Amino acid sequence: MLRKEAQGVVQILRLDRPERLNAWDGAARESLRAALQEAQDDPDVKSVVVTGTGPKAFCAGADLTDKTIGSAGAARDRMRAYRALYAAIQSFGKPLVAALNGLALGSAFQSVLLMDYRVGHRDVRFGLPEISSGLPCITGSTVLTWAIGATRARNIAITGRFVDADEALQLGLIDEIVDEKVVLDRAIVVAASLAEKSPEAYAATKRWFRDTLAKDLDAAFEHAGAVRSSESMSRSIEAGVSDFLSSARRSVTRST
């Protein structure tokens, strides 16, 4: 579910569930959180690049086949687990670069926005499609508002639409668009270059960004846990996810 590779002082963390568009279940999410902590503690690792396996997706966000996704009783624990992942990303004191090989949706989109730099190609797509599956978009709205302001964030969150690479570049959601074949190579170059900065100054700067945003993000996760704990929202999520998965299965059947 996660592969580690070394390119000099740069460690590559590769999400490795291509059959699920690299969507994360609890184990995959925890493996990334733990790997970031290990990289932070390893003096030989000066920076990290996160990417996905396969040509289709960096990460499709939460695995919608996870049976707990619509559970009212599991809602707060799920939000705590995602908060721990976001905290690991924000607390990583070394350069952290996203090499976007495809789709980045939902919590994956939020995660890359918390990273330091994003490199992708023309076919990369971003989105917060939660609302199209019956899920409220609360933490995503918070993170995206930081990035592009409330008006633009609201449009993306309430429509569930995708953002293509050109729009993402215009909005500042991606830093570079390069040829698909060199996305990872370019991300490694950027990560190595950022690693040449003063490690103390770099870490202190990142901590300040983390700390100034922490109160809002804590509140968003707390609110998301409370909202998703209600039985009415649980029914909305279960119905929306069921409809989405049924539609996806019909699309696969028609294409085979």
Residue pairs with C-beta under 8 A, 6 or more apart in sequence:
1 15
1 16
1 17
1 24
1 27
1 28
1 31
2 13
2 14
2 15
2 16
2 28
2 31
2 32
2 35
3 13
3 14
3 16
3 53
4 11
4 12
4 13
4 14
4 35
5 11
5 12
5 14
6 12
7 49
7 188
8 192
9 44
9 45
9 46
9 47
9 192
9 195
10 45
10 46
10 47
10 48
10 49
10 188
10 191
10 192
10 195
11 39
11 42
11 45
11 47
11 48
11 49
12 48
12 49
12 50
12 51
12 99
12 184
12 188
13 32
13 35
13 36
13 39
13 48
13 49
13 50
13 51
14 50
14 51
14 52
14 53
15 22
15 24
15 28
15 32
15 50
15 51
15 52
15 53
15 58
15 59
16 22
16 53
17 23
17 24
17 28
17 53
17 63
18 52
18 53
18 54
18 56
18 57
20 60
20 63
20 65
21 54
21 56
21 57
21 59
21 60
21 102
21 103
22 28
22 52
22 53
22 54
22 57
22 58
22 59
22 60
22 108
23 57
23 59
23 60
23 61
23 62
23 63
23 64
23 108
24 32
24 59
24 61
24 62
24 63
24 107
24 108
25 63
25 66
26 66
26 81
28 63
29 81
29 82
29 85
30 81
30 85
32 50
32 85
32 88
33 84
33 85
33 88
36 48
36 88
36 89
36 92
36 96
37 88
39 45
39 48
39 92
39 94
40 91
40 92
40 93
40 94
45 94
46 94
46 95
46 192
46 195
46 199
47 94
47 95
47 96
47 97
47 191
47 192
47 194
47 195
48 92
48 94
48 95
48 96
48 97
48 191
49 97
49 98
49 99
49 184
49 187
49 188
49 191
50 96
50 97
50 98
50 99
50 112
50 115
51 58
51 98
51 99
51 100
51 101
51 183
51 184
51 187
52 58
52 59
52 101
52 102
54 101
54 102
55 101
55 102
55 180
56 102
56 103
57 101
57 102
57 103
57 104
57 105
58 98
58 99
58 100
58 101
58 102
58 103
58 104
58 108
58 112
58 124
59 103
59 104
59 105
59 108
59 111
60 103
60 105
60 106
60 108
61 105
61 106
61 107
61 108
61 109
62 69
62 106
62 107
63 69
64 133
64 241
64 244
64 245
65 245
68 74
68 78
69 78
69 237
69 241
70 234
70 235
70 237
70 238
70 241
71 234
72 228
72 229
72 230
72 231
72 233
72 234
73 229
75 224
75 225
75 228
75 229
75 234
76 225
76 226
76 229
78 225
78 228
79 139
79 221
79 222
79 224
79 225
79 228
80 221
80 225
82 107
82 139
82 221
83 217
83 218
83 221
85 107
85 111
86 110
86 111
86 114
86 139
86 217
89 96
89 111
89 114
89 115
90 114
90 206
90 209
90 210
90 213
90 214
91 207
91 210
92 206
93 199
93 202
93 203
93 206
93 207
94 195
94 199
94 202
94 203
95 116
95 117
95 190
95 191
95 194
95 195
95 197
95 202
96 115
96 116
96 117
96 191
97 115
97 116
97 117
97 118
97 119
97 187
97 190
97 191
97 194
98 104
98 112
98 115
98 117
98 118
98 119
98 120
98 187
99 119
99 120
99 183
99 184
99 186
99 187
99 188
100 112
100 118
100 119
100 120
100 121
100 124
100 174
100 183
101 120
101 121
101 124
101 180
101 183
101 184
102 123
102 124
102 125
103 124
103 125
103 126
103 127
104 111
104 112
104 124
104 125
104 126
105 125
105 126
105 127
105 128
105 129
106 127
106 128
106 129
106 130
106 140
107 139
107 140
109 126
109 127
109 128
109 140
109 144
110 128
110 139
110 140
110 143
110 144
112 118
113 143
113 144
113 146
113 147
113 173
114 143
116 194
116 206
117 175
117 187
117 190
117 191
117 194
118 173
118 174
118 175
118 176
119 174
119 175
119 176
119 178
119 183
119 186
119 187
119 190
120 165
120 168
120 174
120 176
120 177
120 178
120 183
121 165
121 177
121 178
121 179
121 180
121 183
122 165
122 166
122 177
122 180
123 165
123 180
124 164
124 165
124 168
124 174
124 177
125 162
125 163
125 164
125 165
126 162
126 163
126 168
126 173
126 174
127 156
127 160
127 161
127 162
127 163
128 137
128 140
128 141
128 144
128 156
128 157
128 160
129 160
129 162
130 136
130 137
130 140
130 157
130 160
131 137
131 157
131 158
131 159
131 160
132 160
132 240
132 244
133 237
133 240
133 241
133 243
133 244
134 236
134 237
134 238
134 239
134 240
134 241
134 243
135 228
135 236
135 237
135 240
135 241
136 224
136 227
136 228
136 233
137 157
137 158
138 220
138 223
138 224
138 227
139 217
139 220
139 221
139 224
140 157
141 153
141 154
141 157
141 220
142 216
142 217
142 220
143 217
144 152
144 153
144 156
144 157
145 153
146 213
146 216
147 153
147 171
147 172
147 173
148 171
148 172
148 173
152 171
155 161
156 163
163 171
163 173
165 174
165 177
166 177
168 174
169 177
176 186
176 190
178 186
194 202
227 233
228 234
228 237
